[in-house]
Amino acid sequence: MPSRNIDGYEVEFTGELLEGSEQWGAYVSIFAPSVNPMHMTHIYPKRRVSADLVLMDQHAAEAEAERAATIILQELRS
């Protein structure tokens, strides 16, 4: 599962094959630092970011998940 650190948040984004089809969905999960340096707080559990959006391959799904993660982070900060 690809992940990136964005402004101190650990963002995991993935593309997963949708059950019963040959199409892919985009998923995001976000963690924030906690008071314990050995632990991250799960602030955005893994979710499909666009229920009505299906993609044709894993790479496209991961790119969509990464794009959606930046929007989600902006909303969480405001």
Secondary structure as UniProt FT lines:
FT   STRAND          3..6
FT   TURN            7..8
FT   STRAND          9..17
FT   TURN            19..20
FT   STRAND          24..33
FT   TURN            37..38
FT   STRAND          40..48
FT   TURN            51..52
FT   HELIX           58..77
//
